[in-house]
Amino acid sequence: MSRQIKLIWDFRGDAASKTAEHHELHLKEYIIHEKLPLHITGFEIKNEMHAIAFMVVTDEFMIPIRDALKPHRGELYH
């Protein structure tokens, strides 16, 4: 079984939560457009000035998606 990696985009400032929520829509669109077998996306509000959008990928998709979408960071997903 391949690892799952959470690719993360950070958003900061007054509009961070709305921006992260909107960015998740683009991540879902990308998955559909590229016909990827990925199903986990989301956004989380960390505090009033920081929110994230994320996509969970497997090892085989990590490098091409990282290069195409340029996430700010990644971590193992469990």
C-alpha positions in Angstrom: 0.0 0.0 0.0 1.5 3.4 -1.0 1.7 6.2 1.5 -0.8 9.0 1.5 0.6 12.5 1.5 -1.4 15.6 2.4 -0.3 18.5 0.2 -1.1 21.8 1.9 -1.7 25.4 0.8 -1.5 28.0 3.5 -3.6 31.2 3.5 -3.2 34.1 5.9 -5.0 37.3 6.6 -8.5 38.5 7.1 -9.8 36.5 4.1 -7.8 33.3 4.8 -10.9 31.1 5.5 -12.8 32.2 2.4 -9.7 31.9 0.3 -8.9 28.4 1.5 -12.5 27.3 1.0 -12.4 28.6 -2.6 -9.0 27.0 -3.3 -10.5 23.6 -2.4 -13.0 24.1 -5.2 -10.1 24.5 -7.6 -8.4 21.4 -6.2 -11.6 19.4 -6.9 -11.8 20.8 -10.4 -8.2 19.8 -11.0 -8.9 16.2 -9.9 -11.9 16.0 -12.3 -10.1 17.6 -15.2 -7.0 15.4 -14.9 -9.2 12.3 -14.2 -7.2 11.4 -11.0 -8.3 8.6 -8.7 -8.1 11.0 -5.7 -11.0 11.7 -3.3 -9.7 13.6 -0.3 -9.7 17.3 -0.3 -10.6 19.9 2.3 -10.0 23.1 4.1 -9.4 23.9 7.7 -9.5 27.1 9.7 -6.5 27.1 12.0 -7.4 30.5 13.6 -8.9 33.8 12.5 -5.8 34.7 10.4 -4.7 31.3 9.1 -6.5 28.6 7.1 -5.3 25.8 4.8 -6.6 24.0 1.8 -5.4 20.4 1.2 -5.4 17.5 -1.2 -4.4 13.9 -0.2 -2.3 12.1 -2.8 -0.5 8.9 -3.1 3.3 8.5 -3.8 2.8 7.9 -7.5 0.9 11.3 -7.9 2.9 13.4 -5.4 5.7 14.7 -7.7 3.6 15.6 -10.8 0.9 17.3 -8.7 3.5 19.1 -6.5 5.2 20.4 -9.7 1.9 21.4 -11.3 0.1 23.0 -8.3 3.0 24.1 -6.1 1.7 23.4 -2.6 3.4 25.3 0.3 4.2 22.1 2.2 3.2 18.5 2.7 3.0 15.9 5.5 2.1 12.2 5.8 -1.6 11.7 6.1 -3.1 9.1 8.4 
